[in-house]
Amino acid sequence: MQNTGVPKPAILMSRAVFPEVIARLQQYFDVTANQQDEIWTKAQFISHLQGKRGVFTTGGERVDAGVLAACPDLKICANMAVGYNNFDLPAMTAAGVQATNAPDVLTETTADFGFALLMATARRVTESEHYLRAGHWTQWRYDMFTGSDIHGSTLGIIGMGRIGQGIAKRGAHGFGMKVVYHNRSRLSTELEAQCKATYVSKQELLKTADHVMLVVPYSPESHHTIGAAELARMKPSATLVNIARGGIVDDAALAQALRDKKIAAAGLDVFEGEPSVHPDLLTVPNVVLTPHIASATVPTRLAMANLAADNLIAVLTGKPPLTPLNTP
Ligand code: GLV
């Protein structure tokens, strides 16, 4: 961008991000970056945001009516995440603020991770590693860490958006799994054929699946999609994997079900109230826990950050956003 003598619009990077993305944005904007990655209170977030035209968020920063009222210069919030439950979209639309997310670029990486977590959970990878590291492995035994099979089993996917479809394809085509799914709306016949997936009710899915995978976006309606009643419907040999959002699963009920062996095991990448983890989940052995890393490969995280940057550049230079969430 040429130096025209006109001051560049001010933007805020609310968390640390790749330096090359900041350098790109500095060509267009006066950038306030938080490369120390301080975790701000809401009041601190507001005070850094005041006077800014745009903000780069990473999914944890809540943008609601209070923030918007205190920051009247704001024009765009660009989330470096596909999920956007940190945004109050109606309030943003009413305040004339564009919201964008970062879909698509993370689909395959996240679907890969769903499978990694499923396999680690079903085959007890981390539990057996802890056993080995603790020096307990003194001899082989026929029933040591026997888990459940992935190939030929039934995979139940709740939430059949782009990531759910990626997981279905991996399961059906790569591992010969029978795939059933439940979603707010049914896929087209063509997409169902590509995913080799059959639509079933949630009850049917919970009853028949050997492995249940959650990929549904968080909303008040999807809060506790899996609680004690749903866990009681699953097979005692079943596993549950959550790569969606904290709050989709009732973590306390899940810890109890794992302890009581109501289901065999779980794999969780997201948690209610994260980065805090329900203390009971830390003490049950049959759960694999990862710190919200499903999209964490360098190329994918860079693509997500660049997409958020592209949205900021587009909107603040008068062009349409690439991946809008609202029409303010
Ligand atoms: C990660 O959880 C995302 O929403 O991108």
Residues whose N, C-alpha, C, O or C-beta is under 5 A from the ligand:
A	BS01	GLV	M80 A81 V82 G83 A244
